[in-house]
Amino acid sequence: MQITEAHRVELVKRAVEARRHAYAPYSKYAVGAALLGKAGQIFSGANVENAAYPTGMCAERTALFHAVSQGEREFAALAIVTENAGSPCGACRQALSEFGLGTVVLLADAAGRIQSETTIEALLPHAFGPGHLPRGG
């Protein structure tokens, strides 16, 4: 799927909207994400923190898990909106790599301005994937 300017605009818009729903009382770092499936549907997510810090979830994985739970397995693009166009954490990079290293990643600031465009592969070179696992018999 070719990523158009209209896709970019809509993804960032949806990530900005998702960011408004972030629950980040501890870090104060609200994140919104919008993931475009190859079939054209957009799945969004926000980060959700918890007083027991490791039990929270990042916006990128929230959007990914939402999409996968709805049956989507192939993705074209992901927009991530933070205050300063921050990049996804390592856990999110690894989770996203499972579904396509070629997924385009748009990093935008709180005003919705795209600051960077890359791919999952560029964010996670030499990714560990299903091909690294031994074949069961």
N, C-alpha and C positions, 0 to 999 in steps of 0.2 A: 504494500500500500504506500503510495506516495503521500508524504506529509505536506499539505498545502499551508499557505498563510492563514487561511480560514481555520484549519485545524489548530494551528499554533494559537491563534487568538482565542478560540473557544476553550482549548485546554487550559490556558493560563487563566481565563475568566472563571472556569469551574474550580481550579485550584485556589484562586483567591477566595471564592465563595466557601470552599471547604475549610480553608484556614480560619474563617470566622467561627467555626464550630470546634476548633482545637480546644482541648482541655489541658492547659499547660501552666498550672498554678505554681509549680516548683521551678522549672527552668525559665519560665516566661518567654519561651522560644516557640511560638505557634508556627505550625507547618501545615500546609494544605497540598494535596496531590490530586492529579487527575490523569487517569490512564486510559489511553485510546486502544480499544480492542481492534483486531483486524477486521471484524465485522462492522465496525463503525460506532459501537456503543462506547460511552464514556463512563468510567467508574471512578468515583472520587473517595477521598479519605482524609482524615485529619489525625494529628497525633493526639494520643490520650495518655496522660501521665497518671501515676499512682504514687501514694505515699511510700509504698514498698517499691522503690525505683525500678527494679528489673521487671516488674510486671506490666509496665506501660507498653505502648505500641506506637511505632513511627507511622506517619501519614502514608508513606510510600507502601509499606506492607499492608496497612489497612485497606488501601485502594486495591492492591494486588489480591489480597485474600478475598475481598468482596467480589472482584471480577472472577476469580477462580471458582468461588462458591456459586456463581451464576452460570458456570460452564465455559467461560472464556479461557482459552489457553495460549492464544497468540496475540502479541501486542505490537503496535506500530510506534507509539510515542507516549511519553510521560512528562507532564509538567509538574514542577515542584516550586512552590512559592513559600519563601521565608522572608524575614525582615531584610536580610542581606544576600539573597540568592545563594544560600548555603547548599552544599553538595550532600547527597545521601550518605548515610553511615555505611559501614562495611556490611552489616547484617542485611540491610536493604539491598545493597548492590548484589550480594550473593543470592538472595531470594529472587530478585528480578532476573538474574542471569539464567536461572532455571528455565525461563520462558522465552529467552531470545536475547542474545548478545547484541543484535542489531537494533534493538529498541532505541529510538531517538529519545534523548533526555534534554528537556528545556529547564534551565534554572533561572527563575525570575525573582525579583525583589517584591517587597510588599505593595508597591505601586503597580505591579503587573508587568514591569519592563523586563524582557528577557535579557539576561546578562551573559548567558553562555548556552551553547548548544553542543551536545556531545552524544555519545552512545553508551550503553551499558558496557560494551567491550572496552571502550577507552577508559571507563571508570574502574573496571575490574579486569586488567590484563591477566592472562593465564588463569582464567576462572576455573574453579573446580566444578565439574558437571557430571551428568549421568554416565558419560563415556569413561570416566575415571574409576567407576565402580566395577568390581569383578562381576562377571556373568554367573548367575546362579544356575545350578543344574537340577 
